[in-house]
Amino acid sequence: MNWWQRVPARTAVAPSILAADAARLGEEVALVEAAGADLIHLDVMDGHFVPNLTFGPQVTAALSRSTELLLDCHLMVTRPEDLYESFVAAGAGAVSFHYEVDGDRPGLATELRGAGVRAGLVLNPPTPLEEELRALLPCFDFVLVMSVNPGFGGQAFLPEVLPKLSRLRQWREEDGLDLALEIDGGIGPATAPLAIEAGADILVAGSAVFRSSDYAASIAAIRS
């Protein structure tokens, strides 16, 4: 079984707590775990790399005590190298940071793996796939393709990112990489099949899950 799956041979669904009821986060996470979620996605925003400001390691630590699911921390921050250790200590099982930030990307990926977590690289919608990026992929456990511009939940899916996902799948096959492909932004029952067809292994869904009346039915609809 792959690290991102609770059940073999199915697409993983990672509800994003950005859309959850902030006053009931522990309860909300327990509910989506019981409803069949595979991971819990945490959108960490610093108010600099993106204009929004969300939550930090304390919330991550509290949730790690509330669930057995892997916590997938997406760092939308300007200096991930200054913050990742606190999220690892708080219980994150996967940490991703943006290709668009300056810094030693392979070095940070090595540090994350050395800390015992999965290392992810995030690509914003306008970011092109270049050979420089392709050369980095062996350093990572997963790539997260943003299908909205990062910063706020509830945005509309951008279908123009799907060829990027397909190309990453092609590179994975050609280069023999053990690399998961994740997509985040505007994912719901209508857009999930497009993402799966393009190569997504992990579907991050916020509003489509937490703003529905039936979490289990919503997760099943996204997965199918």
DRENKOL-420903 format. One line per 10 residues: for each residue x, y negated, z of N, C-alpha, C, O. Coordinates in steps of 0.2 Angstrom, whole numbers, plus 5000, padded with zeros to 4 digits. Layout:
<nodes>
X/Y/Z/X/Y/Z/X/Y/Z/X/Y/Z; ...
</nodes>
This chain:
<nodes>
5004/5006/5000/5000/5000/5000/5004/4994/5000/5009/4993/5004; 5003/4989/4996/5006/4983/4996/5005/4979/5002/5000/4979/5006; 5010/4974/5004/5010/4970/5010/5003/4966/5011/5001/4964/5016; 5001/4964/5005/4995/4959/5005/4988/4963/5005/4983/4960/5005; 4988/4969/5005/4982/4973/5005/4980/4977/5011/4984/4980/5014; 4974/4977/5013/4971/4981/5018/4969/4988/5015/4970/4993/5018; 4967/4988/5009/4965/4994/5006/4968/4994/4999/4968/4990/4995; 4971/5000/4997/4975/5001/4991/4970/5000/4985/4964/5001/4985; 4973/4998/4979/4970/4997/4973/4964/4993/4973/4959/4994/4969; 4964/4987/4976/4959/4982/4975/4962/4975/4976/4968/4974/4979
4959/4970/4973/4962/4963/4973/4961/4961/4980/4955/4962/4983; 4966/4957/4983/4965/4955/4990/4962/4948/4990/4963/4944/4985; 4958/4947/4995/4954/4940/4996/4957/4937/5002/4957/4941/5008; 4959/4931/5002/4962/4927/5007/4958/4921/5009/4959/4916/5006; 4953/4922/5013/4949/4916/5015/4954/4910/5018/4958/4911/5022; 4953/4904/5015/4956/4898/5018/4953/4895/5023/4947/4893/5022; 4956/4894/5029/4952/4891/5035/4952/4883/5034/4948/4880/5038; 4954/4881/5029/4953/4874/5027/4945/4872/5027/4943/4867/5028; 4942/4877/5024/4934/4876/5024/4930/4879/5030/4924/4878/5030; 4934/4882/5035/4930/4885/5040/4928/4879/5045/4930/4873/5045
4924/4881/5050/4921/4877/5055/4927/4876/5060/4929/4880/5064; 4930/4870/5060/4936/4869/5064/4935/4869/5072/4939/4871/5076; 4928/4869/5074/4927/4869/5081/4926/4877/5083/4926/4878/5089; 4926/4881/5078/4925/4888/5079/4930/4893/5075/4928/4898/5073; 4936/4890/5075/4941/4894/5070/4942/4901/5072/4942/4905/5068; 4943/4902/5079/4944/4909/5081/4939/4914/5079/4940/4919/5076; 4933/4911/5080/4927/4915/5078/4926/4916/5071/4924/4922/5068; 4927/4911/5067/4927/4911/5060/4932/4916/5057/4930/4920/5053; 4938/4916/5060/4943/4921/5057/4941/4928/5059/4941/4933/5055; 4938/4929/5065/4936/4936/5067/4930/4938/5062/4929/4944/5060
4926/4934/5060/4920/4935/5056/4922/4937/5049/4920/4942/5046; 4927/4934/5046/4929/4935/5039/4933/4942/5039/4934/4946/5034; 4937/4943/5045/4941/4949/5045/4936/4955/5045/4937/4960/5042; 4930/4955/5049/4925/4960/5049/4922/4960/5043/4919/4966/5041; 4921/4955/5039/4918/4955/5032/4922/4958/5027/4920/4958/5021; 4929/4959/5028/4933/4963/5023/4938/4959/5020/4941/4961/5015; 4940/4953/5023/4946/4949/5021/4952/4953/5022/4953/4957/5026; 4957/4951/5017/4963/4955/5018/4969/4951/5021/4973/4954/5024; 4969/4944/5020/4973/4940/5023/4969/4934/5026/4964/4933/5024; 4973/4929/5030/4970/4923/5031/4975/4918/5029/4981/4918/5030
4972/4913/5025/4976/4908/5022/4976/4901/5026/4970/4899/5027; 4982/4898/5027/4982/4892/5031/4985/4887/5027/4991/4887/5025; 4982/4882/5025/4984/4876/5021/4987/4871/5026/4983/4867/5029; 4994/4871/5026/4997/4866/5031/4999/4860/5027/5003/4860/5022; 4996/4854/5029/4998/4848/5025/5001/4843/5030/4999/4842/5036; 5006/4839/5027/5010/4835/5032/5008/4827/5031/5011/4823/5035; 5003/4825/5027/5002/4818/5026/5007/4815/5021/5006/4809/5020; 5012/4818/5019/5017/4815/5015/5017/4818/5008/5016/4815/5003; 5018/4825/5008/5018/4828/5001/5012/4828/4998/5011/4827/4992; 5006/4829/5002/5000/4827/5000/4997/4822/5005/4999/4822/5011
4991/4819/5003/4989/4813/5007/4985/4816/5014/4984/4812/5018; 4983/4822/5013/4979/4825/5019/4984/4827/5025/4989/4828/5023; 4981/4828/5031/4984/4831/5036/4980/4836/5040/4974/4835/5041; 4983/4842/5041/4978/4847/5043/4981/4850/5050/4980/4846/5055; 4984/4855/5050/4986/4858/5057/4993/4861/5057/4996/4861/5052; 4995/4863/5063/5002/4865/5064/5003/4872/5067/4998/4876/5067; 5009/4873/5070/5010/4879/5073/5006/4881/5079/5004/4887/5080; 5003/4877/5082/4999/4878/5088/4992/4882/5086/4990/4887/5089; 4989/4879/5080/4983/4883/5078/4985/4890/5075/4982/4895/5076; 4991/4890/5071/4993/4896/5069/4994/4901/5074/4992/4907/5074
4997/4899/5080/4998/4904/5086/4992/4906/5089/4991/4912/5090; 4987/4902/5089/4981/4904/5092/4977/4909/5087/4974/4913/5090; 4977/4908/5081/4974/4912/5076/4978/4919/5076/4975/4924/5075; 4984/4919/5077/4988/4925/5077/4986/4930/5083/4987/4936/5083; 4983/4927/5088/4980/4930/5094/4973/4933/5093/4970/4936/5097; 4970/4930/5087/4963/4931/5086/4962/4936/5081/4956/4939/5080; 4967/4939/5077/4966/4943/5071/4972/4947/5070/4978/4946/5072; 4971/4953/5067/4976/4958/5065/4978/4956/5058/4983/4959/5056; 4975/4952/5055/4977/4951/5048/4983/4947/5047/4985/4943/5052; 4986/4947/5042/4992/4943/5040/4990/4936/5039/4986/4935/5036
4994/4932/5042/4993/4924/5041/4998/4922/5036/5004/4922/5036; 4995/4919/5031/4998/4917/5025/4998/4909/5025/4993/4906/5023; 5004/4906/5027/5005/4899/5028/5007/4896/5022/5013/4897/5020; 5004/4892/5019/5005/4888/5013/5008/4881/5015/5003/4877/5017; 5014/4879/5015/5017/4873/5017/5017/4868/5012/5021/4868/5008; 5012/4863/5012/5011/4858/5008/5015/4852/5011/5012/4847/5013; 5021/4852/5012/5025/4848/5016/5032/4846/5012/5034/4849/5007; 5034/4840/5013/5040/4837/5010/5047/4841/5012/5051/4842/5008; 5047/4843/5018/5053/4846/5020/5052/4853/5024/5052/4854/5030; 5050/4858/5020/5048/4865/5023/5054/4868/5027/5053/4871/5032
5060/4866/5025/5066/4869/5029/5066/4866/5036/5069/4869/5041; 5062/4861/5038/5062/4858/5045/5056/4861/5049/5056/4861/5055; 5052/4865/5045/5046/4867/5049/5044/4874/5049/5041/4877/5053; 5048/4878/5044/5046/4885/5043/5047/4889/5050/5043/4893/5051; 5052/4888/5053/5054/4892/5059/5048/4891/5064/5047/4897/5068; 5045/4886/5065/5040/4885/5070/5034/4889/5068/5030/4892/5072; 5032/4890/5062/5027/4894/5059/5028/4901/5060/5024/4905/5061; 5034/4903/5058/5036/4910/5059/5036/4912/5067/5033/4917/5068; 5038/4908/5071/5038/4909/5078/5030/4910/5081/5029/4913/5085; 5026/4906/5077/5019/4906/5079/5015/4912/5076/5009/4913/5078
5018/4916/5072/5015/4922/5070/5014/4923/5062/5010/4927/5060; 5016/4918/5058/5015/4918/5051/5018/4925/5048/5024/4926/5050; 5015/4928/5044/5018/4934/5041/5020/4933/5034/5024/4936/5031; 5018/4927/5031/5020/4925/5024/5020/4917/5024/5016/4914/5027; 5025/4914/5021/5026/4907/5021/5028/4905/5014/5033/4908/5011; 5024/4900/5011/5026/4898/5005/5027/4890/5005/5025/4887/5009; 5031/4888/5000/5033/4881/5000/5033/4879/4992/5033/4884/4988; 5033/4873/4991/5032/4870/4984/5039/4870/4980/5044/4868/4983; 5038/4872/4974/5044/4872/4969/5046/4864/4968/5051/4862/4966; 5040/4860/4969/5041/4853/4967/5045/4849/4972/5047/4843/4971
5047/4852/4978/5050/4848/4983/5058/4849/4982/5060/4854/4979; 5062/4844/4984/5069/4845/4983/5072/4850/4989/5069/4851/4994; 5077/4853/4987/5081/4857/4992/5083/4864/4989/5083/4865/4983; 5086/4868/4993/5089/4874/4991/5084/4879/4992/5083/4883/4997; 5081/4880/4986/5075/4885/4986/5077/4892/4987/5074/4896/4991; 5082/4895/4984/5084/4902/4985/5087/4902/4992/5086/4908/4996; 5090/4897/4995/5093/4898/5002/5087/4898/5007/5087/4902/5012; 5082/4894/5006/5076/4894/5010/5072/4901/5010/5070/4903/5015; 5072/4904/5004/5068/4910/5003/5072/4915/5007/5069/4920/5010; 5079/4915/5006/5083/4920/5010/5082/4919/5018/5082/4924/5021
5082/4913/5020/5080/4912/5027/5074/4915/5029/5073/4918/5035; 5069/4914/5025/5062/4916/5027/5062/4924/5027/5059/4927/5032; 5065/4927/5022/5065/4934/5022/5069/4937/5028/5068/4942/5031; 5075/4933/5030/5079/4935/5035/5075/4935/5042/5077/4938/5047; 5070/4930/5042/5066/4929/5048/5060/4935/5049/5056/4935/5053; 5060/4939/5043/5055/4944/5044/5048/4943/5041/5043/4946/5042; 5048/4937/5037/5042/4935/5033/5042/4936/5026/5048/4936/5023; 5037/4936/5022/5037/4936/5015/5038/4929/5013/5034/4924/5015; 5042/4928/5008/5043/4921/5005/5040/4920/4999/5040/4924/4994; 5036/4914/4998/5032/4912/4992/5034/4906/4989/5036/4901/4993
5034/4905/4983/5035/4899/4979/5028/4896/4976/5025/4900/4973; 5027/4890/4977/5020/4887/4975/5021/4883/4969/5026/4879/4969; 5017/4883/4964/5017/4879/4958/5011/4875/4957/5006/4877/4957; 5012/4868/4957/5006/4864/4956/5004/4864/4949/5008/4867/4944; 4998/4862/4947/4995/4863/4940/4999/4860/4935/5000/4863/4930; 5002/4854/4936/5006/4851/4930/5013/4854/4929/5017/4853/4924; 5016/4858/4934/5022/4861/4934/5023/4866/4928/5020/4871/4928; 5028/4865/4924/5029/4870/4918/5033/4876/4920/5036/4876/4925; 5032/4881/4917/5036/4887/4918/5042/4887/4913/5042/4887/4907; 5048/4886/4917/5054/4885/4913/5059/4891/4915/5058/4894/4920
5064/4892/4912/5069/4897/4913/5072/4896/4920/5074/4901/4923; 5073/4890/4922/5076/4889/4929/5072/4892/4934/5074/4894/4939; 5065/4891/4933/5060/4894/4938/5061/4901/4938/5060/4905/4943; 5061/4904/4931/5061/4911/4931/5067/4914/4934/5066/4920/4937; 5073/4911/4934/5079/4914/4937/5078/4914/4945/5081/4918/4948; 5073/4910/4948/5072/4910/4955/5068/4916/4957/5068/4917/4963; 5064/4919/4953/5058/4923/4955/5061/4929/4959/5057/4931/4964; 5067/4932/4958/5069/4938/4962/5070/4936/4969/5071/4941/4973; 5071/4930/4971/5072/4928/4978/5065/4928/4982/5066/4927/4988; 5060/4929/4978/5053/4928/4982/5049/4934/4982/5050/4939/4977
5044/4935/4986/5040/4940/4987/5033/4939/4983/5030/4943/4981; 5032/4932/4982/5025/4931/4979/5026/4923/4976/5030/4919/4979; 5022/4922/4971/5021/4915/4968/5014/4914/4969/5009/4917/4967; 5013/4907/4972/5006/4905/4972/5005/4899/4967/5008/4894/4967; 5000/4901/4963/4998/4896/4957/4992/4892/4960/4987/4895/4961; 4993/4885/4960/4988/4881/4962/4983/4880/4956/4985/4878/4950; 4977/4881/4957/4972/4880/4952/4968/4874/4953/4962/4873/4950; 4970/4870/4958/4968/4863/4959/4974/4859/4961/4979/4862/4962; 4973/4852/4961/4979/4848/4963/4978/4848/4971/4973/4847/4974; 4984/4850/4974/4984/4851/4981/4982/4845/4986/4983/4839/4984
4979/4846/4991/4978/4841/4996/4971/4841/4999/4970/4839/5005; 4966/4843/4996/4959/4844/4998/4955/4850/4996/4956/4852/4990; 4951/4853/5000/4947/4858/4998/4941/4856/4994/4939/4850/4994; 4937/4861/4991/4931/4860/4988/4932/4857/4981/4927/4855/4978; 4938/4857/4978/4939/4855/4971/4937/4860/4966/4936/4866/4967; 4936/4857/4960/4934/4862/4954/4940/4865/4951/4946/4862/4951; 4939/4872/4949/4944/4876/4946/4947/4873/4940/4943/4871/4936; 4953/4873/4939/4957/4871/4933/4959/4877/4928/4964/4880/4930; 4955/4878/4923/4956/4884/4919/4963/4884/4916/4965/4889/4913; 4965/4878/4915/4972/4878/4911/4978/4881/4914/4983/4881/4911
4977/4883/4920/4983/4886/4924/4983/4893/4922/4988/4897/4924; 4978/4896/4920/4977/4903/4919/4983/4906/4914/4986/4911/4916; 4985/4903/4909/4990/4905/4905/4997/4905/4909/5001/4910/4907; 4998/4901/4913/5004/4901/4918/5004/4907/4922/5009/4911/4923; 4998/4909/4924/4997/4916/4928/4999/4922/4924/5003/4926/4926; 4997/4922/4918/4998/4927/4913/5005/4927/4911/5008/4933/4911; 5008/4922/4910/5016/4922/4909/5020/4924/4915/5025/4928/4914; 5018/4923/4921/5021/4925/4927/5021/4933/4927/5025/4936/4929; 5015/4935/4925/5014/4943/4925/5018/4946/4920/5021/4951/4921; 5019/4942/4914/5023/4945/4909/5031/4945/4911/5034/4950/4910
5033/4940/4915/5040/4939/4917/5041/4945/4922/5046/4948/4923; 5036/4946/4927/5036/4951/4932/5038/4958/4929/5042/4962/4931; 5034/4959/4923/5035/4966/4920/5041/4966/4916/5045/4971/4917; 5043/4961/4913/5049/4961/4909/5056/4962/4913/5061/4965/4912; 5055/4958/4919/5061/4958/4924/5061/4963/4929/5065/4963/4933; 5056/4967/4929/5055/4973/4934/5055/4970/4941/5058/4973/4946; 5051/4965/4943/5051/4961/4949/5045/4964/4954/5040/4966/4951; 5046/4965/4960/5041/4966/4965/5039/4960/4968/5041/4957/4973; 5034/4957/4964/5032/4950/4965/5024/4950/4965/5021/4952/4960; 5021/4948/4970/5014/4947/4970/5012/4940/4967/5016/4935/4968
5006/4940/4964/5004/4933/4961/4997/4931/4964/4992/4935/4965; 4997/4925/4967/4992/4923/4971/4989/4916/4968/4993/4913/4964; 4983/4915/4968/4980/4909/4965/4975/4906/4971/4972/4909/4975; 4975/4899/4970/4972/4895/4976/4969/4889/4973/4972/4885/4970; 4962/4888/4973/4959/4882/4971/4953/4883/4967/4953/4886/4961; 4947/4882/4970/4941/4883/4966/4939/4890/4964/4935/4892/4960; 4941/4895/4969/4940/4902/4967/4933/4904/4970/4932/4903/4976; 4929/4907/4966/4923/4909/4969/4921/4915/4964/4925/4917/4960; 4915/4918/4965/4912/4923/4960/4913/4922/4953/4914/4926/4949; 4912/4915/4951/4912/4914/4944/4919/4913/4941/4920/4915/4935
4924/4911/4945/4931/4910/4943/4936/4916/4944/4941/4917/4941; 4934/4920/4949/4938/4925/4951/4940/4930/4946/4945/4932/4945; 4935/4932/4942/4936/4937/4936/4941/4934/4931/4945/4938/4929; 4941/4928/4930/4946/4925/4926/4953/4925/4929/4958/4927/4925; 4954/4924/4935/4960/4924/4938/4963/4931/4939/4969/4933/4938; 4958/4936/4940/4960/4943/4940/4963/4945/4933/4968/4949/4933; 4959/4944/4928/4961/4945/4921/4968/4943/4919/4972/4946/4916; 4969/4937/4922/4976/4933/4920/4981/4936/4924/4987/4935/4923; 4980/4940/4930/4985/4943/4933/4986/4942/4941/4990/4945/4944; 4981/4939/4944/4981/4937/4951/4980/4944/4955/4976/4948/4954
4984/4945/4960/4984/4950/4965/4980/4948/4971/4977/4951/4975; 4981/4941/4973/4978/4938/4979/4974/4932/4977/4976/4928/4974; 4968/4932/4979/4963/4926/4978/4962/4922/4984/4959/4925/4989; 4964/4916/4984/4962/4912/4990/4956/4908/4989/4955/4905/4984; 4951/4909/4994/4944/4906/4993/4943/4903/5000/4943/4906/5005; 4941/4896/4999/4939/4893/5005/4931/4892/5005/4928/4895/5009; 4929/4887/5002/4922/4885/5002/4917/4891/5000/4912/4892/5003; 4919/4895/4995/4915/4900/4992/4914/4906/4998/4909/4909/4997; 4918/4906/5003/4917/4911/5008/4914/4907/5014/4908/4909/5017; 4917/4902/5017/4915/4899/5023/4909/4895/5023/4906/4893/5028
4907/4893/5017/4901/4889/5016/4896/4893/5013/4891/4890/5011; 4896/4899/5014/4891/4904/5011/4887/4906/5018/4889/4906/5023; 4881/4909/5016/4877/4912/5022/4879/4919/5024/4877/4921/5029; 4883/4922/5019/4885/4929/5021/4892/4930/5018/4893/4931/5013; 4896/4930/5023/4904/4931/5022/4905/4937/5018/4909/4937/5014; 4902/4943/5020/4904/4949/5017/4902/4950/5010/4906/4952/5006; 4896/4947/5009/4893/4947/5002/4898/4943/4998/4899/4944/4992; 4900/4937/5000/4904/4932/4996/4911/4935/4995/4913/4935/4989; 4914/4938/5000/4920/4941/4998/4920/4947/4993/4924/4948/4989; 4914/4951/4994/4913/4957/4989/4912/4954/4982/4915/4957/4977
4908/4948/4982/4907/4945/4975/4913/4943/4972/4914/4943/4966; 4918/4940/4976/4924/4937/4973/4928/4943/4971/4931/4942/4966; 4929/4948/4975/4933/4953/4973/4931/4957/4967/4935/4960/4963; 4924/4958/4966/4922/4962/4961/4921/4958/4954/4919/4960/4949
</nodes>
